[in-house]
Amino acid sequence: VRLLPAGPQPGVEPEGLIDGFLKDLGSFEEDHKAARSYMLPEQSEEWTPDAAVRVFSDLDAVDMDSEVSSDGLSATVRIRSNEIASIDESGKYVPAETGTMLEETFTLAKEGDDPEGEWRIQDLPDEIILSQLDVERTYRPFNLYFFNPAGTALVPDPVYLPVSTDQLAERLLRKLIGGPTDWLAPAVLSAFPEGTAP
């Protein structure tokens, strides 16, 4: 199922902007074009969303608290929810310990420092923050294979990757060349020489 992102809505308040951003963050098409539309242009250009993923249960279960500056040109939105899992940079899915909380802060600013401008994200967490539904819809488990130390058998290394039509093969190749996940690395060998680049 593909997500058809709505993008930021005109006149939306800070909490509404972050709510929409979290909904559209599950769209990986065109290098997160939908999520970038919620950001100020300089932040959109600098943002590199290849980091780890933090997974919360449901958007309806996210508590939001916002504070607008006295001049009305900047705001902070704090979100809080139960964290149910994470996907680290190597693609390993790790369930969170019971009671783990996801707490993040977003900094917003009015476009062009204009009180009549639209709210946009100026600063955001390094991790991608997705609901469990978004992870189920956009991520799939894939097995990368590495040789056992004797070179006589292949050992699977399961990783979770976003299934976007435009970059799946490239992501798989980068993960394979990058080597096994940390937990499997001591028990396997890669056929790629160290320093190989995709």
Buried (B, 14 or more C-beta within 10 A) or exposed (E): EEBEBEEBEEEBBBBBBBBBBBBBBBBBBEBBBBBBBBBBEEBBEEBEBEEBBBBBBEBEEBEBEBEBEEEEBBBBBBBBBBBBBBBBEBBBBEEBEEEEEBEBEBBBBBEEEEEEEBBBBBEBBEBBBBBBEBBEBBBEEBEBEBBEEEEEEEBEBEBBBBBBEEBBEEBBEBBBBBBBBEEBBEEBBBEBEEEEEE
